[in-house]
Amino acid sequence: AFADVIAGCAAAPRPNQDGTWIAPEFQTAYFDLHRLGFAHSFECWYPDEGGHLLLAGGLYGVQIGRVFFGESMFAWQNDASKIAFAHAVPFLQRCGIALMIASKTHRIWRVSARS
């Protein structure tokens, strides 16, 4: 699912921007960090009519020590990234994360980063 989240974040439309900063070189670096256990994703899934799960949205970031750096988030369905985030916060806290840092453009990160 990590690769799907990276792809979703890279493909998500960005107002007033052409393209994405998540270029193939960045994606390769994040895949390497994920294999090493430093990059993580959180997803929100929903079932289609046949019961198959589809990715609705998610987020990914990098963990260094007790800090999680949120890199990007996306949603193909309304509020899916917020739902993924809402589940990520308590999970990361249980894992010993003391601080979450992310881009100031993601309002949800700013108001939810406080434990």
N, CA, C and O atoms as a GROMACS GRO file, in nm:
protein
  460
    1ALA      N    1   0.082  -0.121   0.000
    1ALA     CA    2   0.000   0.000   0.000
    1ALA      C    3   0.085   0.126   0.000
    1ALA      O    4   0.040   0.232  -0.045
    2PHE      N    5   0.210   0.116   0.051
    2PHE     CA    6   0.297   0.234   0.056
    2PHE      C    7   0.314   0.294  -0.083
    2PHE      O    8   0.303   0.415  -0.100
    3ALA      N    9   0.342   0.210  -0.182
    3ALA     CA   10   0.362   0.260  -0.319
    3ALA      C   11   0.235   0.325  -0.373
    3ALA      O   12   0.243   0.423  -0.446
    4ASP      N   13   0.119   0.272  -0.336
    4ASP     CA   14  -0.008   0.330  -0.380
    4ASP      C   15  -0.029   0.469  -0.320
    4ASP      O   16  -0.080   0.559  -0.386
    5VAL      N   17   0.011   0.486  -0.195
    5VAL     CA   18  -0.003   0.616  -0.130
    5VAL      C   19   0.092   0.717  -0.194
    5VAL      O   20   0.053   0.831  -0.220
    6ILE      N   21   0.216   0.677  -0.219
    6ILE     CA   22   0.311   0.766  -0.286
    6ILE      C   23   0.254   0.808  -0.422
    6ILE      O   24   0.257   0.926  -0.458
    7ALA      N   25   0.204   0.711  -0.498
    7ALA     CA   26   0.148   0.740  -0.630
    7ALA      C   27   0.028   0.834  -0.618
    7ALA      O   28   0.013   0.927  -0.698
    8GLY      N   29  -0.058   0.811  -0.519
    8GLY     CA   30  -0.174   0.898  -0.498
    8GLY      C   31  -0.133   1.040  -0.463
    8GLY      O   32  -0.191   1.136  -0.514
    9CYS      N   33  -0.035   1.052  -0.377
    9CYS     CA   34   0.014   1.185  -0.340
    9CYS      C   35   0.077   1.256  -0.460
    9CYS      O   36   0.057   1.376  -0.480
   10ALA      N   37   0.152   1.183  -0.540
   10ALA     CA   38   0.216   1.242  -0.657
   10ALA      C   39   0.113   1.285  -0.761
   10ALA      O   40   0.134   1.384  -0.831
   11ALA      N   41   0.002   1.212  -0.772
   11ALA     CA   42  -0.099   1.241  -0.873
   11ALA      C   43  -0.204   1.341  -0.828
   11ALA      O   44  -0.279   1.393  -0.911
   12ALA      N   45  -0.210   1.369  -0.699
   12ALA     CA   46  -0.314   1.459  -0.647
   12ALA      C   47  -0.300   1.599  -0.706
   12ALA      O   48  -0.190   1.653  -0.711
   13PRO      N   49  -0.410   1.657  -0.751
   13PRO     CA   50  -0.404   1.793  -0.804
   13PRO      C   51  -0.368   1.893  -0.695
   13PRO      O   52  -0.411   1.880  -0.580
   14ARG      N   53  -0.289   1.991  -0.732
   14ARG     CA   54  -0.247   2.095  -0.639
   14ARG      C   55  -0.286   2.230  -0.696
   14ARG      O   56  -0.237   2.268  -0.802
   15PRO      N   57  -0.371   2.304  -0.627
   15PRO     CA   58  -0.412   2.435  -0.678
   15PRO      C   59  -0.291   2.526  -0.699
   15PRO      O   60  -0.200   2.531  -0.616
   16ASN      N   61  -0.291   2.597  -0.810
   16ASN     CA   62  -0.186   2.694  -0.842
   16ASN      C   63  -0.048   2.632  -0.860
   16ASN      O   64   0.053   2.701  -0.849
   17GLN      N   65  -0.042   2.501  -0.888
   17GLN     CA   66   0.087   2.435  -0.911
   17GLN      C   67   0.078   2.346  -1.035
   17GLN      O   68  -0.025   2.286  -1.063
   18ASP      N   69   0.187   2.340  -1.107
   18ASP     CA   70   0.198   2.248  -1.219
   18ASP      C   71   0.280   2.129  -1.175
   18ASP      O   72   0.395   2.144  -1.136
   19GLY      N   73   0.221   2.012  -1.180
   19GLY     CA   74   0.296   1.891  -1.146
   19GLY      C   75   0.310   1.870  -0.998
   19GLY      O   76   0.231   1.920  -0.918
   20THR      N   77   0.412   1.793  -0.962
   20THR     CA   78   0.434   1.754  -0.823
   20THR      C   79   0.582   1.760  -0.788
   20THR      O   80   0.668   1.749  -0.876
   21TRP      N   81   0.611   1.779  -0.663
   21TRP     CA   82   0.750   1.773  -0.617
   21TRP      C   83   0.793   1.628  -0.594
   21TRP      O   84   0.912   1.601  -0.576
   22ILE      N   85   0.697   1.535  -0.593
   22ILE     CA   86   0.727   1.395  -0.565
   22ILE      C   87   0.770   1.328  -0.696
   22ILE      O   88   0.701   1.241  -0.749
   23ALA      N   89   0.885   1.370  -0.746
   23ALA     CA   90   0.941   1.319  -0.871
   23ALA      C   91   0.986   1.173  -0.853
   23ALA      O   92   1.000   1.127  -0.740
   24PRO      N   93   1.009   1.101  -0.962
   24PRO     CA   94   1.052   0.961  -0.952
   24PRO      C   95   1.174   0.940  -0.861
   24PRO      O   96   1.181   0.839  -0.790
   25GLU      N   97   1.268   1.034  -0.861
   25GLU     CA   98   1.385   1.021  -0.773
   25GLU      C   99   1.345   1.025  -0.626
   25GLU      O  100   1.399   0.949  -0.546
   26PHE      N  101   1.250   1.112  -0.591
   26PHE     CA  102   1.201   1.118  -0.454
   26PHE      C  103   1.126   0.989  -0.419
   26PHE      O  104   1.141   0.936  -0.310
   27GLN      N  105   1.046   0.941  -0.512
   27GLN     CA  106   0.972   0.818  -0.488
   27GLN      C  107   1.068   0.702  -0.459
   27GLN      O  108   1.045   0.625  -0.366
   28THR      N  109   1.174   0.691  -0.537
   28THR     CA  110   1.273   0.585  -0.514
   28THR      C  111   1.335   0.599  -0.376
   28THR      O  112   1.354   0.499  -0.306
   29ALA      N  113   1.367   0.721  -0.337
   29ALA     CA  114   1.426   0.744  -0.204
   29ALA      C  115   1.328   0.704  -0.094
   29ALA      O  116   1.367   0.642   0.005
   30TYR      N  117   1.200   0.741  -0.110
   30TYR     CA  118   1.100   0.703  -0.009
   30TYR      C  119   1.079   0.552  -0.004
   30TYR      O  120   1.060   0.496   0.104
   31PHE      N  121   1.082   0.485  -0.120
   31PHE     CA  122   1.071   0.338  -0.120
   31PHE      C  123   1.187   0.276  -0.043
   31PHE      O  124   1.167   0.181   0.032
   32ASP      N  125   1.307   0.330  -0.061
   32ASP     CA  126   1.424   0.280   0.012
   32ASP      C  127   1.406   0.302   0.162
   32ASP      O  128   1.434   0.212   0.241
   33LEU      N  129   1.360   0.420   0.201
   33LEU     CA  130   1.336   0.448   0.343
   33LEU      C  131   1.229   0.356   0.400
   33LEU      O  132   1.238   0.313   0.515
   34HIS      N  133   1.128   0.326   0.319
   34HIS     CA  134   1.022   0.235   0.364
   34HIS      C  135   1.079   0.095   0.387
   34HIS      O  136   1.050   0.032   0.488
   35ARG      N  137   1.159   0.047   0.294
   35ARG     CA  138   1.220  -0.086   0.311
   35ARG      C  139   1.310  -0.093   0.435
   35ARG      O  140   1.323  -0.198   0.497
   36LEU      N  141   1.370   0.020   0.469
   36LEU     CA  142   1.457   0.025   0.587
   36LEU      C  143   1.378   0.048   0.716
   36LEU      O  144   1.435   0.045   0.825
   37GLY      N  145   1.246   0.071   0.705
   37GLY     CA  146   1.163   0.090   0.823
   37GLY      C  147   1.151   0.233   0.872
   37GLY      O  148   1.105   0.256   0.983
   38PHE      N  149   1.191   0.330   0.790
   38PHE     CA  150   1.185   0.470   0.831
   38PHE      C  151   1.068   0.548   0.772
   38PHE      O  152   1.031   0.652   0.826
   39ALA      N  153   1.010   0.500   0.664
   39ALA     CA  154   0.897   0.569   0.601
   39ALA      C  155   0.772   0.482   0.616
   39ALA      O  156   0.778   0.360   0.599
   40HIS      N  157   0.661   0.546   0.648
   40HIS     CA  158   0.537   0.474   0.676
   40HIS      C  159   0.419   0.542   0.606
   40HIS      O  160   0.420   0.662   0.582
   41SER      N  161   0.319   0.462   0.574
   41SER     CA  162   0.196   0.519   0.517
   41SER      C  163   0.078   0.476   0.601
   41SER      O  164   0.081   0.374   0.671
   42PHE      N  165  -0.026   0.555   0.592
   42PHE     CA  166  -0.153   0.528   0.657
   42PHE      C  167  -0.260   0.548   0.552
   42PHE      O  168  -0.262   0.650   0.483
   43GLU      N  169  -0.350   0.451   0.540
   43GLU     CA  170  -0.447   0.453   0.432
   43GLU      C  171  -0.590   0.447   0.485
   43GLU      O  172  -0.617   0.403   0.597
   44CYS      N  173  -0.680   0.493   0.399
   44CYS     CA  174  -0.823   0.479   0.421
   44CYS      C  175  -0.876   0.402   0.300
   44CYS      O  176  -0.854   0.442   0.186
   45TRP      N  177  -0.947   0.292   0.325
   45TRP     CA  178  -0.999   0.206   0.219
   45TRP      C  179  -1.150   0.201   0.226
   45TRP      O  180  -1.209   0.221   0.333
   46TYR      N  181  -1.214   0.174   0.113
   46TYR     CA  182  -1.359   0.154   0.111
   46TYR      C  183  -1.393   0.042   0.013
   46TYR      O  184  -1.321   0.021  -0.084
   47PRO      N  185  -1.502  -0.030   0.038
   47PRO     CA  186  -1.538  -0.141  -0.051
   47PRO      C  187  -1.621  -0.093  -0.171
   47PRO      O  188  -1.706  -0.005  -0.159
   48ASP      N  189  -1.594  -0.154  -0.288
   48ASP     CA  190  -1.679  -0.127  -0.403
   48ASP      C  191  -1.801  -0.220  -0.397
   48ASP      O  192  -1.819  -0.292  -0.298
   49GLU      N  193  -1.883  -0.218  -0.500
   49GLU     CA  194  -2.005  -0.299  -0.499
   49GLU      C  195  -1.976  -0.449  -0.487
   49GLU      O  196  -2.058  -0.523  -0.434
   50GLY      N  197  -1.860  -0.492  -0.537
   50GLY     CA  198  -1.824  -0.634  -0.532
   50GLY      C  199  -1.751  -0.673  -0.405
   50GLY      O  200  -1.712  -0.789  -0.388
   51GLY      N  201  -1.731  -0.577  -0.315
   51GLY     CA  202  -1.663  -0.606  -0.190
   51GLY      C  203  -1.512  -0.592  -0.196
   51GLY      O  204  -1.444  -0.620  -0.096
   52HIS      N  205  -1.458  -0.551  -0.310
   52HIS     CA  206  -1.312  -0.530  -0.321
   52HIS      C  207  -1.277  -0.395  -0.260
   52HIS      O  208  -1.346  -0.296  -0.281
   53LEU      N  209  -1.169  -0.392  -0.185
   53LEU     CA  210  -1.128  -0.268  -0.121
   53LEU      C  211  -1.054  -0.177  -0.219
   53LEU      O  212  -0.967  -0.221  -0.294
   54LEU      N  213  -1.092  -0.050  -0.216
   54LEU     CA  214  -1.030   0.052  -0.301
   54LEU      C  215  -0.968   0.158  -0.210
   54LEU      O  216  -1.022   0.192  -0.106
   55LEU      N  217  -0.854   0.210  -0.252
   55LEU     CA  218  -0.787   0.313  -0.175
   55LEU      C  219  -0.862   0.445  -0.189
   55LEU      O  220  -0.881   0.495  -0.300
   56ALA      N  221  -0.905   0.500  -0.077
   56ALA     CA  222  -0.980   0.626  -0.077
   56ALA      C  223  -0.890   0.746  -0.054
   56ALA      O  224  -0.921   0.856  -0.098
   57GLY      N  225  -0.778   0.724   0.014
   57GLY     CA  226  -0.686   0.832   0.045
   57GLY      C  227  -0.586   0.787   0.148
   57GLY      O  228  -0.593   0.675   0.199
   58GLY      N  229  -0.492   0.875   0.178
   58GLY     CA  230  -0.392   0.839   0.278
   58GLY      C  231  -0.284   0.945   0.291
   58GLY      O  232  -0.294   1.054   0.236
   59LEU      N  233  -0.184   0.909   0.365
   59LEU     CA  234  -0.070   0.998   0.388
   59LEU      C  235   0.054   0.913   0.411
   59LEU      O  236   0.046   0.794   0.441
   60TYR      N  237   0.169   0.976   0.396
   60TYR     CA  238   0.294   0.907   0.427
   60TYR      C  239   0.390   1.006   0.489
   60TYR      O  240   0.374   1.127   0.478
   61GLY      N  241   0.489   0.951   0.556
   61GLY     CA  242   0.590   1.034   0.619
   61GLY      C  243   0.710   0.952   0.659
   61GLY      O  244   0.716   0.831   0.637
   62VAL      N  245   0.806   1.020   0.718
   62VAL     CA  246   0.933   0.960   0.758
   62VAL      C  247   0.948   0.974   0.909
   62VAL      O  248   0.922   1.080   0.967
   63GLN      N  249   0.989   0.865   0.971
   63GLN     CA  250   1.013   0.864   1.115
   63GLN      C  251   1.163   0.864   1.141
   63GLN      O  252   1.237   0.781   1.089
   64ILE      N  253   1.205   0.959   1.223
   64ILE     CA  254   1.344   0.963   1.269
   64ILE      C  255   1.337   0.973   1.421
   64ILE      O  256   1.295   1.074   1.476
   65GLY      N  257   1.378   0.867   1.486
   65GLY     CA  258   1.368   0.862   1.631
   65GLY      C  259   1.223   0.870   1.674
   65GLY      O  260   1.140   0.790   1.629
   66ARG      N  261   1.193   0.965   1.761
   66ARG     CA  262   1.057   0.981   1.812
   66ARG      C  263   0.979   1.091   1.742
   66ARG      O  264   0.880   1.142   1.794
   67VAL      N  265   1.025   1.127   1.621
   67VAL     CA  266   0.960   1.233   1.543
   67VAL      C  267   0.910   1.174   1.411
   67VAL      O  268   0.983   1.101   1.344
   68PHE      N  269   0.785   1.206   1.375
   68PHE     CA  270   0.728   1.166   1.247
   68PHE      C  271   0.708   1.290   1.163
   68PHE      O  272   0.640   1.384   1.204
   69PHE      N  273   0.770   1.291   1.045
   69PHE     CA  274   0.761   1.403   0.953
   69PHE      C  275   0.660   1.368   0.844
   69PHE      O  276   0.689   1.287   0.756
   70GLY      N  277   0.543   1.429   0.848
   70GLY     CA  278   0.443   1.406   0.746
   70GLY      C  279   0.487   1.471   0.616
   70GLY      O  280   0.516   1.591   0.614
   71GLU      N  281   0.492   1.394   0.509
   71GLU     CA  282   0.541   1.446   0.381
   71GLU      C  283   0.429   1.490   0.288
   71GLU      O  284   0.437   1.597   0.228
   72SER      N  285   0.325   1.407   0.274
   72SER     CA  286   0.218   1.441   0.181
   72SER      C  287   0.093   1.359   0.214
   72SER      O  288   0.101   1.254   0.277
   73MET      N  289  -0.021   1.408   0.169
   73MET     CA  290  -0.147   1.337   0.187
   73MET      C  291  -0.236   1.362   0.066
   73MET      O  292  -0.219   1.462  -0.005
   74PHE      N  293  -0.331   1.272   0.043
   74PHE     CA  294  -0.424   1.287  -0.069
   74PHE      C  295  -0.555   1.221  -0.033
   74PHE      O  296  -0.563   1.140   0.059
   75ALA      N  297  -0.659   1.255  -0.109
   75ALA     CA  298  -0.791   1.193  -0.090
   75ALA      C  299  -0.861   1.184  -0.224
   75ALA      O  300  -0.882   1.284  -0.292
   76TRP      N  301  -0.898   1.061  -0.263
   76TRP     CA  302  -0.982   1.041  -0.381
   76TRP      C  303  -1.129   1.047  -0.340
   76TRP      O  304  -1.216   1.074  -0.423
   77GLN      N  305  -1.157   1.022  -0.213
   77GLN     CA  306  -1.291   1.033  -0.157
   77GLN      C  307  -1.288   1.140  -0.048
   77GLN      O  308  -1.186   1.159   0.018
   78ASN      N  309  -1.399   1.210  -0.030
   78ASN     CA  310  -1.404   1.319   0.068
   78ASN      C  311  -1.350   1.277   0.204
   78ASN      O  312  -1.392   1.175   0.260
   79ASP      N  313  -1.259   1.356   0.256
   79ASP     CA  314  -1.204   1.343   0.392
   79ASP      C  315  -1.127   1.213   0.418
   79ASP      O  316  -1.096   1.184   0.534
   80ALA      N  317  -1.096   1.136   0.316
   80ALA     CA  318  -1.025   1.010   0.338
   80ALA      C  319  -0.888   1.030   0.401
   80ALA      O  320  -0.848   0.952   0.487
   81SER      N  321  -0.815   1.134   0.361
   81SER     CA  322  -0.683   1.157   0.420
   81SER      C  323  -0.698   1.198   0.567
   81SER      O  324  -0.612   1.164   0.649
   82LYS      N  325  -0.805   1.270   0.600
   82LYS     CA  326  -0.828   1.309   0.739
   82LYS      C  327  -0.860   1.187   0.824
   82LYS      O  328  -0.819   1.179   0.940
   83ILE      N  329  -0.934   1.092   0.768
   83ILE     CA  330  -0.964   0.969   0.841
   83ILE      C  331  -0.836   0.889   0.864
   83ILE      O  332  -0.813   0.838   0.974
   84ALA      N  333  -0.753   0.879   0.761
   84ALA     CA  334  -0.624   0.810   0.777
   84ALA      C  335  -0.540   0.878   0.884
   84ALA      O  336  -0.477   0.812   0.966
   85PHE      N  337  -0.539   1.011   0.881
   85PHE     CA  338  -0.463   1.087   0.980
   85PHE      C  339  -0.516   1.062   1.120
   85PHE      O  340  -0.439   1.044   1.215
   86ALA      N  341  -0.648   1.062   1.134
   86ALA     CA  342  -0.709   1.041   1.265
   86ALA      C  343  -0.671   0.906   1.324
   86ALA      O  344  -0.662   0.893   1.446
   87HIS      N  345  -0.650   0.807   1.241
   87HIS     CA  346  -0.606   0.676   1.289
   87HIS      C  347  -0.455   0.671   1.309
   87HIS      O  348  -0.406   0.595   1.393
   88ALA      N  349  -0.382   0.751   1.233
   88ALA     CA  350  -0.236   0.752   1.245
   88ALA      C  351  -0.190   0.812   1.378
   88ALA      O  352  -0.096   0.763   1.439
   89VAL      N  353  -0.257   0.918   1.422
   89VAL     CA  354  -0.213   0.989   1.542
   89VAL      C  355  -0.205   0.898   1.664
   89VAL      O  356  -0.098   0.889   1.724
   90PRO      N  357  -0.312   0.828   1.704
   90PRO     CA  358  -0.300   0.743   1.823
   90PRO      C  359  -0.205   0.626   1.801
   90PRO      O  360  -0.137   0.583   1.894
   91PHE      N  361  -0.200   0.573   1.679
   91PHE     CA  362  -0.108   0.463   1.651
   91PHE      C  363   0.037   0.508   1.672
   91PHE      O  364   0.115   0.440   1.738
   92LEU      N  365   0.072   0.624   1.616
   92LEU     CA  366   0.208   0.675   1.631
   92LEU      C  367   0.239   0.708   1.777
   92LEU      O  368   0.351   0.687   1.823
   93GLN      N  369   0.140   0.760   1.848
   93GLN     CA  370   0.162   0.788   1.991
   93GLN      C  371   0.191   0.658   2.066
   93GLN      O  372   0.280   0.656   2.151
   94ARG      N  373   0.117   0.551   2.037
   94ARG     CA  374   0.143   0.422   2.102
   94ARG      C  375   0.280   0.368   2.066
   94ARG      O  376   0.339   0.291   2.142
   95CYS      N  377   0.332   0.407   1.950
   95CYS     CA  378   0.464   0.363   1.906
   95CYS      C  379   0.575   0.450   1.964
   95CYS      O  380   0.693   0.427   1.934
   96GLY      N  381   0.540   0.549   2.044
   96GLY     CA  382   0.640   0.632   2.109
   96GLY      C  383   0.674   0.761   2.037
   96GLY      O  384   0.769   0.830   2.075
   97ILE      N  385   0.599   0.795   1.934
   97ILE     CA  386   0.625   0.921   1.863
   97ILE      C  387   0.585   1.036   1.956
   97ILE      O  388   0.473   1.040   2.007
   98ALA      N  389   0.678   1.128   1.975
   98ALA     CA  390   0.654   1.240   2.065
   98ALA      C  391   0.615   1.368   1.991
   98ALA      O  392   0.556   1.458   2.050
   99LEU      N  393   0.649   1.376   1.862
   99LEU     CA  394   0.624   1.498   1.787
   99LEU      C  395   0.593   1.463   1.642
   99LEU      O  396   0.657   1.376   1.583
  100MET      N  397   0.494   1.533   1.586
  100MET     CA  398   0.461   1.518   1.444
  100MET      C  399   0.480   1.654   1.378
  100MET      O  400   0.430   1.755   1.427
  101ILE      N  401   0.553   1.654   1.268
  101ILE     CA  402   0.582   1.777   1.197
  101ILE      C  403   0.538   1.760   1.052
  101ILE      O  404   0.557   1.654   0.992
  102ALA      N  405   0.478   1.866   0.997
  102ALA     CA  406   0.436   1.858   0.857
  102ALA      C  407   0.427   1.997   0.798
  102ALA      O  408   0.440   2.098   0.868
  103SER      N  409   0.403   2.000   0.669
  103SER     CA  410   0.391   2.125   0.595
  103SER      C  411   0.279   2.210   0.653
  103SER      O  412   0.174   2.159   0.690
  104LYS      N  413   0.303   2.339   0.660
  104LYS     CA  414   0.200   2.428   0.712
  104LYS      C  415   0.080   2.439   0.618
  104LYS      O  416  -0.022   2.495   0.656
  105THR      N  417   0.092   2.385   0.497
  105THR     CA  418  -0.021   2.390   0.406
  105THR      C  419  -0.128   2.288   0.443
  105THR      O  420  -0.241   2.297   0.395
  106HIS      N  421  -0.094   2.191   0.528
  106HIS     CA  422  -0.192   2.091   0.571
  106HIS      C  423  -0.245   2.130   0.708
  106HIS      O  424  -0.187   2.096   0.811
  107ARG      N  425  -0.356   2.204   0.710
  107ARG     CA  426  -0.415   2.252   0.834
  107ARG      C  427  -0.434   2.142   0.937
  107ARG      O  428  -0.408   2.162   1.056
  108ILE      N  429  -0.479   2.026   0.893
  108ILE     CA  430  -0.507   1.916   0.986
  108ILE      C  431  -0.384   1.878   1.066
  108ILE      O  432  -0.395   1.843   1.184
  109TRP      N  433  -0.266   1.884   1.005
  109TRP     CA  434  -0.143   1.850   1.075
  109TRP      C  435  -0.116   1.951   1.186
  109TRP      O  436  -0.078   1.914   1.297
  110ARG      N  437  -0.135   2.078   1.157
  110ARG     CA  438  -0.103   2.180   1.256
  110ARG      C  439  -0.189   2.169   1.380
  110ARG      O  440  -0.137   2.181   1.491
  111VAL      N  441  -0.317   2.145   1.365
  111VAL     CA  442  -0.404   2.141   1.481
  111VAL      C  443  -0.398   2.008   1.553
  111VAL      O  444  -0.438   1.999   1.669
  112SER      N  445  -0.348   1.904   1.486
  112SER     CA  446  -0.348   1.771   1.547
  112SER      C  447  -0.212   1.727   1.594
  112SER      O  448  -0.199   1.619   1.651
  113ALA      N  449  -0.110   1.806   1.572
  113ALA     CA  450   0.025   1.762   1.606
  113ALA      C  451   0.052   1.768   1.756
  113ALA      O  452   0.150   1.711   1.803
  114ARG      N  453  -0.033   1.836   1.828
  114ARG     CA  454  -0.016   1.847   1.974
  114ARG      C  455  -0.070   1.723   2.041
  114ARG      O  456  -0.180   1.679   2.009
  115SER      N  457   0.006   1.667   2.135
  115SER     CA  458  -0.042   1.545   2.202
  115SER      C  459  -0.121   1.576   2.326
  115SER      O  460  -0.168   1.485   2.394
   0.00000   0.00000   0.00000
